[in-house]
Amino acid sequence: MNKELLNAIAYLSKEKGVSADVICDSLEAVLITAYKKEPGSNPLAEVELNRQTGDYRIMAAKTVSEEVENSHAQISLDDARALDPDYEPGDIVNVDVTPSNFGRIAAQAAKQVMIQRLREAERSIVYDEFSNRTDDIITGIIQRIEQKNVYVDLGKAEAVLPVSEQIPTETYTVGERIKCYVVEVRKTTKGAQILVSRTHPGLLKRLFELEVPEIYEGVVELKSVAREPGRRSKIAVYSRDANVDSVGACVGPKGTRVQNIVTELQNEKIDIVKWDDDPAVYIANALSPAQVISVTVDEAEKSSSVVVPDYQLSLAIGKAGQNARLAAKLTNWKIDIKSESQAEELPAEEPDTPASDQDMDILSDLAGPFDEADTEQAEK
């Protein structure tokens, strides 16, 4: 039985990914629980499990006493010296109190408890593994679709892709391999609950980190992401090395790097623009592919006025305002776009001129006497 026990522990450790020490700790707890259900059991007993041989015994620590008042806590001097002649009153003796038929009883009691404890340990391991992967990208296989929610098999765990995190233009098929962004990992009574997303901007960021070595190595930094899932996205990149073109690194040779990401996102269009610490330059870049004539910025209001050629106005604004909207999200600036002709038609502001004495006399005749506050208002 001892050899079988060791083999069972080794198998469970390998199969469930749970350490042998955790299994042995669980087994000790099960054995002592089973023992204490026996009639006349010693409440002070403990289990000794030899983890090398698989041998186990139920032991109770008893004090050697000339007069025994509590048989669970004390042992007579004669009984103690029968075990070892050197025992004296007051010594502590570990007595083997394992019942003769305990092996069968322990096996029956241990089975369900061991299964439950192994499940709990396995769930804890899965939670610890995936909680460290929050804000990361994972790959799984679509296992099933229920009430429009997509369930993704991750091997040791299952993730859910809810409707709110699905790209509207995508269709999902059982058995399809899919990349998702881990939004949250919750610990529940049924194990780890993993929430994933296909719409999160972080997914686009992680995909570029996978495809572009310069981003992963830190040479190129991805500064900002703006995304309308399934339709169009913009990313702003910056190179810390003057010899490395940040946009070119992301596009890749013949556009292969960005094309791989576009394919993964089922033909979502991606604009890659160069980040700049000058807001005017950054905003002009963000409106790409439209050309910009001038950009005026208001730092206090964090707003900007952009002038573009007449024939570029619709391109700068984009379909249903998409390009302008994404540029505003990307830069975190308010952007007001005007064509060149619209900018020229704006009336020039005339400087304020003080009212003459004759004007003030006319106003006085019309409205009666003015106090000082009224005079200031009239001048305005």
Beta strands, then each sheet from edge to edge (+ up, - down):
strand 1: 46-49
strand 2: 56-65
strand 3: 74-76
strand 4: 92-96
strand 5: 137-146
strand 6: 149-153
strand 7: 158-161
strand 8: 177-188
strand 9: 191-197
strand 10: 220-228
strand 11: 232-239
strand 12: 269-274
strand 13: 294-298
strand 14: 303-308
strand 15: 334-339
sheet 1: 1+ 2- 3-
sheet 2: 1+ 2- 4+
sheet 3: 5+ 6- 7+ 9+ 8- 5+
sheet 4: 10+ 11- 12-
sheet 5: 13+ 14- 15-
end
